[in-house]
């Protein structure tokens, strides 16, 4: 499971960097990468962990569908970004 997590995280991070390299002007690339890191690694992960922890505490393993739904929402976001970038 850890290897799968490493591969999916690596792929999503490389995808985000590729998207920014193509769509962000070079003069603000460092700011864009900092904002991405702060929002995804800090705020986003922190909020998701709080919600996932509460769900797991309340429902145990039955909380998985809620977490899978969050992943599906991320997939929809990626699809929207791809359409917007085309």
The first five atom37 places (N, CA, C, CB, O) and aatype in JSON, in Angstrom:
{
  "aatype": [20, 20, 20, 20, 20, 20, 20, 20, 20, 20, 20, 20, 20, 20, 20, 20, 20, 20, 20, 20, 20, 20, 20, 20, 20, 20, 20, 20, 20, 20, 20, 20, 20, 20, 20, 20, 20, 20, 20, 20, 20, 20, 20, 20, 20, 20, 20, 20, 20, 20, 20, 20, 20, 20, 20, 20, 20, 20, 20, 20, 20, 20, 20, 20, 20, 20, 20, 20, 20, 20, 20, 20, 20, 20, 20, 20, 20, 20, 20, 20, 20, 20, 20, 20, 20, 20],
  "atom_mask": [
    [1, 1, 1, 1, 1],
    [1, 1, 1, 1, 1],
    [1, 1, 1, 1, 1],
    [1, 1, 1, 1, 1],
    [1, 1, 1, 1, 1],
    [1, 1, 1, 1, 1],
    [1, 1, 1, 1, 1],
    [1, 1, 1, 1, 1],
    [1, 1, 1, 1, 1],
    [1, 1, 1, 1, 1],
    [1, 1, 1, 1, 1],
    [1, 1, 1, 1, 1],
    [1, 1, 1, 1, 1],
    [1, 1, 1, 1, 1],
    [1, 1, 1, 1, 1],
    [1, 1, 1, 1, 1],
    [1, 1, 1, 1, 1],
    [1, 1, 1, 1, 1],
    [1, 1, 1, 1, 1],
    [1, 1, 1, 1, 1],
    [1, 1, 1, 1, 1],
    [1, 1, 1, 1, 1],
    [1, 1, 1, 1, 1],
    [1, 1, 1, 1, 1],
    [1, 1, 1, 1, 1],
    [1, 1, 1, 1, 1],
    [1, 1, 1, 1, 1],
    [1, 1, 1, 1, 1],
    [1, 1, 1, 1, 1],
    [1, 1, 1, 1, 1],
    [1, 1, 1, 1, 1],
    [1, 1, 1, 1, 1],
    [1, 1, 1, 1, 1],
    [1, 1, 1, 1, 1],
    [1, 1, 1, 1, 1],
    [1, 1, 1, 1, 1],
    [1, 1, 1, 1, 1],
    [1, 1, 1, 1, 1],
    [1, 1, 1, 1, 1],
    [1, 1, 1, 1, 1],
    [1, 1, 1, 1, 1],
    [1, 1, 1, 1, 1],
    [1, 1, 1, 1, 1],
    [1, 1, 1, 1, 1],
    [1, 1, 1, 1, 1],
    [1, 1, 1, 1, 1],
    [1, 1, 1, 1, 1],
    [1, 1, 1, 1, 1],
    [1, 1, 1, 1, 1],
    [1, 1, 1, 1, 1],
    [1, 1, 1, 1, 1],
    [1, 1, 1, 1, 1],
    [1, 1, 1, 1, 1],
    [1, 1, 1, 1, 1],
    [1, 1, 1, 1, 1],
    [1, 1, 1, 1, 1],
    [1, 1, 1, 1, 1],
    [1, 1, 1, 1, 1],
    [1, 1, 1, 1, 1],
    [1, 1, 1, 1, 1],
    [1, 1, 1, 1, 1],
    [1, 1, 1, 1, 1],
    [1, 1, 1, 1, 1],
    [1, 1, 1, 1, 1],
    [1, 1, 1, 1, 1],
    [1, 1, 1, 1, 1],
    [1, 1, 1, 1, 1],
    [1, 1, 1, 1, 1],
    [1, 1, 1, 1, 1],
    [1, 1, 1, 1, 1],
    [1, 1, 1, 1, 1],
    [1, 1, 1, 1, 1],
    [1, 1, 1, 1, 1],
    [1, 1, 1, 1, 1],
    [1, 1, 1, 1, 1],
    [1, 1, 1, 1, 1],
    [1, 1, 1, 1, 1],
    [1, 1, 1, 1, 1],
    [1, 1, 1, 1, 1],
    [1, 1, 1, 1, 1],
    [1, 1, 1, 1, 1],
    [1, 1, 1, 1, 1],
    [1, 1, 1, 1, 1],
    [1, 1, 1, 1, 1],
    [1, 1, 1, 1, 1],
    [1, 1, 1, 1, 1]
  ],
  "atom_positions": [
    [[0.83, -1.19, 0.0], [0.0, 0.0, 0.0], [0.88, 1.26, 0.0], [-0.94, -0.01, 1.21], [0.56, 2.24, -0.67]],
    [[1.96, 1.21, 0.74], [2.83, 2.39, 0.77], [3.44, 2.67, -0.6], [3.94, 2.19, 1.8], [3.57, 3.82, -1.0]],
    [[3.81, 1.62, -1.31], [4.37, 1.79, -2.65], [3.33, 2.39, -3.59], [4.88, 0.45, -3.2], [3.65, 3.26, -4.4]],
    [[2.09, 1.92, -3.49], [1.03, 2.48, -4.31], [0.81, 3.95, -3.98], [-0.28, 1.69, -4.12], [0.63, 4.78, -4.87]],
    [[0.84, 4.27, -2.7], [0.69, 5.67, -2.28], [1.85, 6.51, -2.84], [0.64, 5.78, -0.73], [1.64, 7.62, -3.32]],
    [[3.05, 5.99, -2.77], [4.21, 6.72, -3.29], [4.07, 6.98, -4.79], [5.51, 5.96, -3.02], [4.37, 8.07, -5.26]],
    [[3.61, 5.98, -5.52], [3.44, 6.14, -6.97], [2.35, 7.14, -7.31], [3.13, 4.8, -7.61], [2.52, 7.97, -8.2]],
    [[1.21, 7.07, -6.61], [0.12, 8.0, -6.92], [0.48, 9.42, -6.49], [-1.18, 7.56, -6.24], [0.15, 10.37, -7.19]],
    [[1.14, 9.57, -5.35], [1.55, 10.91, -4.93], [2.57, 11.48, -5.91], [2.15, 10.87, -3.51], [2.46, 12.64, -6.32]],
    [[3.55, 10.68, -6.28], [4.57, 11.13, -7.23], [3.96, 11.53, -8.56], [5.6, 10.04, -7.45], [4.33, 12.56, -9.13]],
    [[3.03, 10.74, -9.05], [2.38, 11.05, -10.33], [1.57, 12.33, -10.23], [1.48, 9.89, -10.76], [1.61, 13.15, -11.15]],
    [[0.84, 12.52, -9.15], [0.04, 13.74, -9.03], [0.93, 14.97, -8.86], [-0.94, 13.62, -7.84], [0.62, 16.04, -9.39]],
    [[2.02, 14.83, -8.13], [2.93, 15.96, -7.95], [3.6, 16.34, -9.28], [4.0, 15.63, -6.89], [3.68, 17.52, -9.62]],
    [[4.07, 15.33, -10.01], [4.68, 15.61, -11.32], [3.65, 16.22, -12.28], [5.26, 14.33, -11.92], [3.99, 17.11, -13.06]],
    [[2.43, 15.75, -12.22], [1.37, 16.33, -13.05], [1.11, 17.78, -12.71], [0.1, 15.53, -12.9], [0.93, 18.61, -13.6]],
    [[1.09, 18.1, -11.42], [0.89, 19.48, -11.01], [2.04, 20.38, -11.46], [0.72, 19.56, -9.5], [1.82, 21.5, -11.91]],
    [[3.26, 19.87, -11.33], [4.42, 20.66, -11.78], [4.4, 20.86, -13.29], [5.73, 19.95, -11.36], [4.73, 21.94, -13.78]],
    [[4.01, 19.84, -14.02], [3.91, 19.95, -15.48], [2.83, 20.96, -15.87], [3.61, 18.57, -16.11], [3.04, 21.77, -16.78]],
    [[1.7, 20.9, -15.19], [0.61, 21.85, -15.46], [1.08, 23.28, -15.21], [-0.63, 21.53, -14.59], [0.83, 24.18, -16.01]],
    [[1.75, 23.49, -14.09], [2.22, 24.84, -13.77], [3.29, 25.31, -14.75], [2.77, 24.89, -12.35], [3.31, 26.48, -15.12]],
    [[4.16, 24.41, -15.17], [5.21, 24.79, -16.13], [4.61, 25.25, -17.45], [6.16, 23.62, -16.37], [5.17, 26.11, -18.12]],
    [[3.48, 24.67, -17.81], [2.83, 25.04, -19.08], [1.92, 26.24, -18.96], [2.05, 23.87, -19.6], [1.69, 26.93, -19.95]],
    [[1.38, 26.52, -17.78], [0.34, 27.54, -17.68], [0.69, 28.76, -16.85], [-0.88, 26.92, -17.13], [-0.05, 29.75, -16.88]],
    [[1.79, 28.72, -16.11], [2.16, 29.84, -15.24], [3.31, 30.6, -15.88], [2.55, 29.35, -13.81], [4.29, 29.99, -16.32]],
    [[3.21, 31.93, -15.94], [4.33, 32.71, -16.49], [5.61, 32.49, -15.68], [3.97, 34.21, -16.52], [5.55, 32.35, -14.46]],
    [[6.78, 32.45, -16.34], [8.03, 32.15, -15.65], [8.34, 33.1, -14.48], [9.17, 32.2, -16.62], [8.97, 32.69, -13.51]],
    [[7.9, 34.34, -14.56], [8.2, 35.3, -13.5], [7.51, 35.02, -12.18], [7.83, 36.65, -13.95], [7.94, 35.51, -11.14]],
    [[6.45, 34.23, -12.21], [5.73, 33.92, -10.97], [5.72, 32.41, -10.67], [4.28, 34.43, -11.05], [4.93, 31.93, -9.86]],
    [[6.61, 31.67, -11.34], [6.64, 30.22, -11.16], [6.94, 29.82, -9.72], [7.68, 29.6, -12.09], [6.31, 28.9, -9.19]],
    [[7.88, 30.49, -9.09], [8.23, 30.15, -7.69], [7.05, 30.43, -6.76], [9.47, 30.94, -7.23], [6.78, 29.65, -5.85]],
    [[6.35, 31.53, -6.99], [5.18, 31.85, -6.16], [4.07, 30.82, -6.38], [4.66, 33.26, -6.48], [3.41, 30.42, -5.42]],
    [[3.87, 30.4, -7.63], [2.85, 29.41, -7.92], [3.17, 28.08, -7.25], [2.71, 29.21, -9.43], [2.28, 27.43, -6.71]],
    [[4.44, 27.67, -7.28], [4.82, 26.43, -6.64], [4.68, 26.51, -5.13], [6.26, 26.07, -7.0], [4.28, 25.54, -4.48]],
    [[4.99, 27.67, -4.56], [4.82, 27.85, -3.11], [3.35, 27.8, -2.72], [5.43, 29.18, -2.66], [3.0, 27.19, -1.71]],
    [[2.51, 28.44, -3.51], [1.08, 28.42, -3.24], [0.53, 27.0, -3.36], [0.33, 29.37, -4.2], [-0.27, 26.57, -2.53]],
    [[0.96, 26.28, -4.38], [0.54, 24.88, -4.55], [0.95, 24.05, -3.33], [1.16, 24.28, -5.83], [0.14, 23.29, -2.81]],
    [[2.19, 24.19, -2.89], [2.68, 23.42, -1.75], [1.91, 23.76, -0.48], [4.17, 23.67, -1.53], [1.56, 22.87, 0.3]],
    [[1.64, 25.05, -0.27], [0.93, 25.47, 0.94], [-0.52, 24.97, 0.95], [0.95, 26.98, 1.06], [-1.01, 24.49, 1.97]],
    [[-1.19, 25.08, -0.2], [-2.59, 24.67, -0.24], [-2.76, 23.16, -0.25], [-3.25, 25.26, -1.45], [-3.61, 22.63, 0.48]],
    [[-1.98, 22.46, -1.05], [-2.17, 21.0, -1.13], [-1.53, 20.28, 0.05], [-1.59, 20.47, -2.43], [-2.15, 19.41, 0.65]],
    [[-0.3, 20.63, 0.38], [0.4, 19.94, 1.45], [0.03, 20.4, 2.84], [1.86, 20.09, 1.26], [0.09, 19.63, 3.79]],
    [[-0.35, 21.65, 2.95], [-0.68, 22.2, 4.26], [-2.17, 22.2, 4.53], [-0.15, 23.59, 4.39], [-2.68, 21.36, 5.27]],
    [[-2.85, 23.15, 3.95], [-4.27, 23.35, 4.22], [-5.11, 22.15, 3.77], [-4.76, 24.61, 3.53], [-5.92, 21.63, 4.53]],
    [[-4.91, 21.72, 2.52], [-5.72, 20.61, 2.01], [-5.53, 19.33, 2.79], [-5.38, 20.36, 0.57], [-6.51, 18.72, 3.22]],
    [[-4.3, 18.93, 2.99], [-4.03, 17.68, 3.73], [-4.51, 17.78, 5.18], [-2.54, 17.35, 3.7], [-5.06, 16.82, 5.72]],
    [[-4.29, 18.93, 5.79], [-4.72, 19.09, 7.17], [-6.22, 18.96, 7.35], [-4.27, 20.43, 7.69], [-6.69, 18.29, 8.27]],
    [[-6.97, 19.6, 6.46], [-8.43, 19.52, 6.56], [-8.94, 18.11, 6.25], [-9.08, 20.53, 5.61], [-9.84, 17.61, 6.93]],
    [[-8.37, 17.49, 5.24], [-8.78, 16.13, 4.89], [-8.47, 15.16, 6.04], [-8.09, 15.67, 3.6], [-9.27, 14.28, 6.33]],
    [[-7.32, 15.33, 6.69], [-6.99, 14.44, 7.81], [-7.95, 14.62, 8.97], [-5.56, 14.68, 8.27], [-8.32, 13.65, 9.63]],
    [[-8.35, 15.86, 9.24], [-9.32, 16.08, 10.31], [-10.64, 15.39, 10.01], [-9.55, 17.58, 10.52], [-11.21, 14.71, 10.87]],
    [[-11.12, 15.56, 8.81], [-12.39, 14.94, 8.42], [-12.27, 13.42, 8.39], [-12.85, 15.46, 7.05], [-13.13, 12.71, 8.91]],
    [[-11.19, 12.91, 7.79], [-11.0, 11.46, 7.71], [-10.87, 10.85, 9.11], [-9.76, 11.13, 6.86], [-11.4, 9.77, 9.37]],
    [[-10.16, 11.53, 9.99], [-10.02, 11.02, 11.36], [-11.35, 10.95, 12.08], [-9.07, 11.89, 12.14], [-11.64, 9.97, 12.77]],
    [[-12.16, 11.99, 11.93], [-13.49, 12.0, 12.56], [-14.38, 10.91, 11.98], [-14.16, 13.38, 12.4], [-15.09, 10.22, 12.7]],
    [[-14.33, 10.76, 10.65], [-15.13, 9.71, 10.01], [-14.69, 8.32, 10.47], [-15.04, 9.81, 8.48], [-15.52, 7.47, 10.76]],
    [[-13.38, 8.1, 10.53], [-12.88, 6.79, 10.95], [-13.22, 6.51, 12.4], [-11.37, 6.7, 10.73], [-13.55, 5.38, 12.77]],
    [[-13.13, 7.54, 13.23], [-13.49, 7.35, 14.65], [-14.96, 7.0, 14.8], [-13.17, 8.63, 15.46], [-15.33, 6.2, 15.66]],
    [[-15.8, 7.59, 13.96], [-17.24, 7.34, 14.07], [-17.67, 6.04, 13.39], [-18.0, 8.49, 13.47], [-18.55, 5.33, 13.89]],
    [[-17.06, 5.72, 12.24], [-17.55, 4.6, 11.43], [-16.55, 3.47, 11.21], [-17.98, 5.11, 10.12], [-16.9, 2.44, 10.65]],
    [[-15.31, 3.65, 11.65], [-14.31, 2.61, 11.43], [-14.07, 2.4, 9.95], [-14.73, 1.3, 12.09], [-13.99, 3.35, 9.17]],
    [[-13.95, 1.15, 9.55], [-13.7, 0.81, 8.16], [-14.83, 1.19, 7.22], [-13.44, -0.65, 8.05], [-14.63, 1.27, 6.01]],
    [[-16.01, 1.43, 7.76], [-17.15, 1.83, 6.93], [-17.02, 3.27, 6.42], [-18.44, 1.69, 7.71], [-17.84, 3.72, 5.63]],
    [[-15.99, 3.99, 6.87], [-15.76, 5.36, 6.4], [-15.08, 5.39, 5.04], [-14.91, 6.12, 7.41], [-14.98, 6.45, 4.42]],
    [[-14.62, 4.23, 4.57], [-13.9, 4.2, 3.3], [-14.69, 4.8, 2.13], [-13.52, 2.78, 2.97], [-14.1, 5.55, 1.35]],
    [[-15.98, 4.52, 1.95], [-16.7, 5.11, 0.82], [-16.67, 6.64, 0.83], [-18.14, 4.64, 0.83], [-16.62, 7.26, -0.23]],
    [[-16.7, 7.25, 2.0], [-16.62, 8.71, 2.07], [-15.26, 9.19, 1.56], [-16.85, 9.2, 3.51], [-15.17, 10.19, 0.83]],
    [[-14.21, 8.49, 1.94], [-12.87, 8.86, 1.51], [-12.68, 8.6, 0.02], [-11.81, 8.09, 2.33], [-12.01, 9.37, -0.67]],
    [[-13.26, 7.52, -0.49], [-13.19, 7.24, -1.93], [-13.95, 8.3, -2.72], [-13.78, 5.84, -2.23], [-13.54, 8.67, -3.82]],
    [[-15.03, 8.8, -2.16], [-15.79, 9.88, -2.81], [-14.94, 11.14, -2.92], [-17.09, 10.17, -2.03], [-15.01, 11.85, -3.92]],
    [[-14.14, 11.41, -1.91], [-13.24, 12.56, -1.96], [-12.21, 12.38, -3.07], [-12.53, 12.75, -0.59], [-11.88, 13.34, -3.77]],
    [[-11.7, 11.18, -3.24], [-10.77, 10.91, -4.33], [-11.44, 11.08, -5.68], [-10.18, 9.5, -4.2], [-10.83, 11.59, -6.62]],
    [[-12.68, 10.66, -5.79], [-13.42, 10.83, -7.05], [-13.63, 12.31, -7.35], [-14.78, 10.11, -6.98], [-13.58, 12.72, -8.51]],
    [[-13.87, 13.11, -6.32], [-14.01, 14.55, -6.52], [-12.7, 15.15, -7.03], [-14.43, 15.24, -5.21], [-12.71, 16.05, -7.86]],
    [[-11.58, 14.65, -6.54], [-10.28, 15.09, -7.05], [-10.09, 14.74, -8.51], [-9.16, 14.49, -6.23], [-9.52, 15.52, -9.27]],
    [[-10.57, 13.57, -8.9], [-10.48, 13.16, -10.29], [-11.31, 14.08, -11.19], [-10.95, 11.71, -10.45], [-10.88, 14.43, -12.29]],
    [[-12.47, 14.46, -10.73], [-13.31, 15.41, -11.48], [-12.58, 16.75, -11.61], [-14.69, 15.61, -10.78], [-12.62, 17.38, -12.67]],
    [[-11.91, 17.18, -10.55], [-11.13, 18.42, -10.61], [-10.01, 18.35, -11.63], [-10.56, 18.75, -9.24], [-9.76, 19.31, -12.35]],
    [[-9.34, 17.21, -11.69], [-8.26, 17.02, -12.67], [-8.83, 17.09, -14.08], [-7.53, 15.68, -12.44], [-8.24, 17.71, -14.96]],
    [[-9.96, 16.45, -14.29], [-10.6, 16.47, -15.61], [-10.97, 17.89, -16.01], [-11.86, 15.58, -15.61], [-10.79, 18.28, -17.17]],
    [[-11.48, 18.68, -15.07], [-11.84, 20.07, -15.35], [-10.59, 20.9, -15.68], [-12.59, 20.7, -14.14], [-10.62, 21.71, -16.61]],
    [[-9.51, 20.69, -14.94], [-8.27, 21.41, -15.25], [-7.75, 21.06, -16.64], [-7.21, 21.08, -14.21], [-7.26, 21.92, -17.37]],
    [[-7.86, 19.8, -16.98], [-7.38, 19.39, -18.31], [-8.2, 20.04, -19.4], [-7.43, 17.86, -18.46], [-7.65, 20.48, -20.41]],
    [[-9.49, 20.1, -19.21], [-10.35, 20.76, -20.2], [-10.06, 22.25, -20.29], [-11.81, 20.55, -19.86], [-10.06, 22.82, -21.38]],
    [[-9.81, 22.88, -19.15], [-9.53, 24.32, -19.14], [-8.18, 24.63, -19.77], [-9.56, 24.84, -17.71], [-8.01, 25.68, -20.38]],
    [[-7.23, 23.72, -19.63], [-5.88, 23.95, -20.17], [-5.81, 23.69, -21.67], [-4.88, 23.08, -19.46], [-4.89, 24.16, -22.33]],
    [[-6.77, 22.95, -22.2], [-6.73, 22.62, -23.64], [-7.19, 23.76, -24.52], [-7.6, 21.4, -23.92], [-7.21, 23.63, -25.74]]
  ]
}
